[in-house]
Amino acid sequence: MAVQQVPIADGVFTWPADAPQLIGSECPACEVIVFPRAVNCPRCAADAPRDRLLARTGTLWTWTTQGFLPKWPYTGPETEDTFSPYLLGYVELPGEVKVETRIVGATPETLQIGMPMELTIVPHRVDDHGREVVSFAFRPSEARGS
């Protein structure tokens, strides 16, 4: 029997989907794009930004290594005893927005600013109902050699 997967939060990315996309918002007044979705435009304060599905690919804008356990309200499975450092960065989605994201499928030695990246869905934890909670991350694009 397959384990049921649920997104970490509603409205962050399309799920379930063969090709999931992050859900941002775009202001109808000034056209600014943000992620995650906003109730009001952070630039001009206009009401009712419209949902916008964001690009699945972009380029690595910058990155670092997260060397400490995130503070509350972090809900991951790690504790201070089991925590392992991980990669964190910003991926620039062309013509849209820079997304803060966990980076998977790479090491500090393989990452390069400007390298192509693609959205992926990753396990986060198992909830109290035995479901696998999934989140988004970016990884080096398989098409990077082309």
N, C-alpha and C positions, 0 to 999 in steps of 0.2 A: 504494500500500500504506500502510495506517495505521500510525503509529508506536505501539508498545506502550507503555502507561502503567502505571507501578507506583507504589504509595504509598511515601512517604519512609521509613516504618517500619511493620511489621505491628502491628495492634491499636490504631492511633491513630484511624482513621476507617474506616467501611465503604467498601470499594472492590473491584471496580467497583460503582457504584450510581447509579441515576437521581437519587436524592435522598440523597446521602451524609450520614452523621451521625457526629459525634465519639463515640468510645467511652470512657466514664468508668467509674467503679465506685461502688457504693453499699454501705455497711457494713450487714450484716444486724443488727448489735447496736445501733448508735447512729444509723443511717440517714444519716450524713454522705455527701455525694456529692463525688467528686474527679475531676479531669482533669489529666493522663492517668491511666489505670488504675493502681491500687495493689495490691500483694501483701498488705499489711496495712493496716488502717485507721489513718490518721495521727492521728485523734482519740483512739480508745480502744485501738488496737493489736490489735483482733480479727483473726483469720485469715479468709481466703477472702471478701473482698468480692465481690459479684456484679457482673458486667458490666451496664452501663446505657447505653443509647443516649440521647444528650443531645439537647435541642431544637436545631433548625436555626436558630432566630431568637432574638434577644435585644435588649438595648439597650447602647449605648456607655456604659461606666462611666467611663473616662478614656482618654487617649491622649497620645502624644508623637511626636516625630520622631527616628528612629534615625539619628544623624549620623555613625556610624563603622562600619567593617566589624566584624561580630561576631567574637569570639575563637574559637579552636579549641574544639570540633570542628566548626565551621561547614563545610558542604559545598557551598555555593552556587557559582555560576559567577563571581561577582565577585572581583576582586583589588583591592588598594589603588588601583591605577590606574583601574579601571573602576567602582568603587563609586559608587552614587547613594543619597542618604538615602531612607528609606522610613518609612511610618507604622506605628506599633506601639501596641497598646492592650489594654484589658481589655473584654470583652463579657460582660455579666451575662445568663446564661440563667435565665429566671424560675423560681424555686423550686429551682434546681439549684446552679450554681457560676459563678464568674467565670473566664473563659478568657483567658489571655494569647495574643495573636494578632497576626499581621500584618494590616494594614488595606489593602484595595485598592479601586480605583474611587472614590477620594475625594482631596481636597486638604485641607491644613490649614484653608483658608477655608470648606470645605463641611461639615466635621465639627462636630457639636454634642453635648455630653454629653447622654445620654438618648435620642439618635436611634435608631430601629429599625435593626438590623443583621441580616444573614443569612449563613449559611455558604456558602462557595464553595470549589472546588478549583482550585488554580493550579499552573502549571508551576514547578518548582524548578531543575532542571538536567537534563542528559543524562548517563546513566551510561556506564561503560566498554563496555557491551553495546549502546549505541545506543538504549536505552529512555529515555523521558521520565519522570523522577521527579517526582511531583506531591505537593503538600502542601496544607494547609488554610489558609484566611484568612477574614476576614469583610469584607463590603462593605455600604455603605448599602442598606437594603432597598428593593426596587422598590415595595413597598406603603407606603412612608413617607408618601405623600400622602393615604392613606385614613384 
